[in-house]
Amino acid sequence: MLKKWLFVLLIWAAGPVSAQEPGPALRGRADQLVALLRGQGDPAETFTAAFLAQVPPAQVRAIAQQLSGQYGAVRGVSRIAPASATGAAVDFDYERGTVHMNLSIEAGPPNRINGLFVTGAELRGDTLAAVMAEARALPGQASVAVARLGEGPPVILAGVEPDRPLGIGSAFKLFILAELSRQIRAGQRQWGDVVALDRRSIPTGVLQTWPQGSPVTLHTLAAQMISVSDNTATDVLLHTLGREIVERMMATIGVSAAASNRPLISTLEMAAIKTGPEAGLQAWRTADEAGRRALLARDYAAIDASRIDPARFSGNPLALDIEWYGSAADMVRTMDWLRRNGDDQARAILAINTGLGPPLRGELAYAGYKGGSEPGLINLTWLIRNRAGAWHVVTASWNNPAAPVEEAKLIALMVRAIQLVR
């Protein structure tokens, strides 16, 4: 549940850096990749056995098909920029764009490829309208917004149902970060304040494996909550700050879906409700806010995290009507609130895991990110500042209770949106 995504299509093994012209072995393997990207050739003759053990031939071909589906037929290699005798950044020219990869080969014959990483892509003649048209066609429901931030309220430049509230998964943790930031600015707390790990949740994260009672700072909890979506860190912070106080922060931000998030349940409570007996599930569905608070106090006050199987949150969607909610416009307002009111530490925490590959991240003055996903649900939310100094939020939620969503498809769409406002 609430897993952290990593946009890595293939694996990369880097070599020592030294600028030079590409040697014949490096150029030859780059040219050979063109045939593979066209669905030809034999991966076993091109890649090392160690590479194929991690990325099987069927997956190599599937990625090639995905790229051609997005960018058309590959035409050839348009650029090779060596980093060493065995590694280079390679650009592949497609009918509708350019795909960037990092390529690494063995030092000795037969110089097979031992590392390949898709670092980015551009679609020629792309527009925000084209991105939104593809997002609108996704099966299920989507809420998408690209917004410009300034002195006044955010201005939505493009969107798909930006006011539609949808499940956002772990992106709700931004509400907790906002309340922590408020309390720190008000002098009620400091980033270095130490609290005890007095509760555990299920993965994702690492803190569920730490000893009960371990002392941790608020900064550590926030950094873990945002960068790796640590559920235990989230629940400790929610308990420390106060559930109802975080609920009030949603109203302060202007989250239109705030009523649907009351009571604001912890990650462990969410897991217990979704995986519990059908009677409990139905009781939660039919209860009003007061009734749900009563259910939390009566049935979910002493949950044993070890009795919940995280594997239940893999495969098909699970009770997507029980979620944390927000519209794309809500996520825009949340990131704008953090931009205006969060301090340098809060923005630095958002930037630990930018959710972007190095080339695109390097083209931005700032990138902060939080997302959330589980089968049938994904949210992606970025706060970015381009080199010209303009701030934007790029955010999207996609829910489909009938089937798992194709996370890579939405990621690719939103990366295109970021490229258009960078």
Buried (B, 14 or more C-beta within 10 A) or exposed (E): BBBBBEBEBBBBBEBEEEEEEBBEBBBEBBEBBBBBBEEEBEBEEBBBEEBBEEBEBEBBBEBBEBBBEBBBEBEEBEEBEBBBBBBBBBBBBBEBBBBBBBBBBBEEEEBBBBBBBBBBBBBEEBEBEBBBEBBEEBEBBBBBBBBBBEEEEBEBBBBBBBBBBBBBBBBBBBBBBBBBBBBBEEEEBEBEBEBEBEBBBBBBBEBBEEEEEEEBBBBBBBBBBBBBBBBBBBBBBBEBBEBEEBBEBBEBBBBBBBEBBBBBBBBBBBBBBBBBEEEBBEBBEEEEEEEBBEBBEEBBEEBEBEEBEBEBBEEEBBBBEBBBBBBBBBBBBBBBBBBEBBEEBBBBBBBBBBBBBEEBBEBBEBBBBBBBBBBBBBBBBBBBBBEEEBBBBBBBBBBBBEEBBBBBBBBBBBBBBBBBBB
